Each structure stands twice: as structure tokens, then as C-alpha cells.
Amino acid sequence: MIAKSGKNQLSANDLALLGAGKVGYIRKMRSEDVIARFPDAPELNPGLELWALFGADGTPILLTDNRSSTFYRAAEDELKTVALH
């Protein structure tokens, strides 16, 4: 879409599609927040710090307590990673 100013504008969905299958993001999560992003996850004790790997479009790929595992899985899937804080 082109805005009146003549600059290209991409929606959040357009940006996610640009990185589909190529970019993943790693995010630190608390166990209390897991169920919202990983609906099939088992019940977890509160207060745990976990690491998650998501596809560019937000699709959950991996949930672990080991940060290194997220990078290993991303490399297996040939994803370039970015970290979100």
C-alpha cells in the first residue's frame, strides 16, 4: 500500500510474511505467560523463567528452560534469529 506521502507502508502481517521461514525470534518468558502463546503446554509451576522460539509470524516453535536450545533449534530450521526484550 502507498500512503499519500508517497512512502510505502507495510502492515504487521506483511512484515511477518517477509520473514516467514527465514527469521525467528527468541523471547524470554515467565511460566505464567506461557499458556497464552503455547495453548497445549502442560501446567507449569509459577515463577519459572523460560525461553521461547517463534517464527516471524508469531508461530510458536519451541519452549525450553535452556536459552542455548532456542539457538540450536533455529539453526536446525535455518532461521536467522533476533531477540526480543
C-alpha positions as CSV (number, residue, x, y, z in Angstrom):
1,M,0.0,0.0,0.0
2,I,1.3,3.5,-0.8
3,A,0.4,6.3,1.6
4,K,-0.5,9.8,0.4
5,S,3.0,10.9,1.4
6,G,4.4,8.5,-1.3
7,K,6.1,6.2,1.3
8,N,5.5,2.5,1.3
9,Q,3.7,1.2,4.4
10,L,3.6,-2.4,5.4
11,S,1.2,-3.9,7.9
12,A,2.3,-6.1,10.8
13,N,1.1,-9.1,8.8
14,D,3.1,-8.0,5.7
15,L,6.3,-7.7,7.9
16,A,5.7,-11.2,9.4
17,L,5.3,-12.7,5.9
18,L,8.6,-11.2,4.8
19,G,10.5,-13.3,7.3
20,A,8.3,-16.4,7.1
21,G,10.6,-19.5,7.1
22,K,13.7,-17.3,7.3
23,V,13.5,-15.3,10.6
24,G,12.7,-16.4,14.1
25,Y,12.7,-14.5,17.3
26,I,13.7,-15.6,20.7
27,R,11.9,-14.3,23.8
28,K,12.4,-14.8,27.5
29,M,9.1,-15.7,29.1
30,R,7.7,-16.4,32.6
31,S,5.8,-19.6,33.1
32,E,2.7,-17.6,33.9
33,D,2.6,-16.2,30.4
34,V,3.2,-19.5,28.5
35,I,-0.4,-20.7,28.2
36,A,-1.3,-17.6,26.1
37,R,1.4,-18.4,23.5
38,F,1.6,-22.2,23.8
39,P,-2.0,-23.3,24.5
40,D,-1.0,-27.0,24.5
41,A,1.7,-26.6,27.1
42,P,1.4,-28.6,30.3
43,E,0.7,-26.7,33.5
44,L,3.9,-25.2,34.8
45,N,5.0,-24.0,38.3
46,P,4.7,-20.2,38.6
47,G,7.9,-18.1,38.6
48,L,9.9,-20.1,36.1
49,E,12.0,-18.3,33.5
50,L,11.8,-19.9,30.1
51,W,12.9,-19.3,26.6
52,A,10.7,-19.5,23.5
53,L,11.5,-19.6,19.8
54,F,8.8,-18.2,17.5
55,G,8.5,-17.9,13.7
56,A,8.4,-14.4,12.2
57,D,4.6,-14.5,12.2
58,G,4.5,-15.4,15.9
59,T,4.0,-19.2,15.4
60,P,5.4,-20.9,18.5
61,I,8.2,-23.3,17.6
62,L,10.0,-24.3,20.9
63,L,9.7,-23.7,24.6
64,T,12.6,-24.6,26.9
65,D,14.4,-23.6,30.1
66,N,17.7,-23.6,28.2
67,R,18.4,-20.4,26.1
68,S,21.1,-22.2,24.0
69,S,18.4,-24.7,22.9
70,T,16.5,-22.0,21.1
71,F,19.5,-21.0,19.0
72,Y,20.3,-24.7,18.2
73,R,16.7,-25.2,17.0
74,A,16.7,-22.0,15.0
75,A,20.0,-23.2,13.3
76,E,18.4,-26.6,12.6
77,D,15.4,-24.8,10.9
78,E,17.8,-22.5,9.1
79,L,16.3,-19.4,10.8
80,K,18.1,-16.2,11.4
81,T,17.3,-15.1,14.9
82,V,16.5,-11.9,16.6
83,A,15.9,-11.4,20.3
84,L,13.0,-9.6,21.8
85,H,13.3,-8.0,25.3
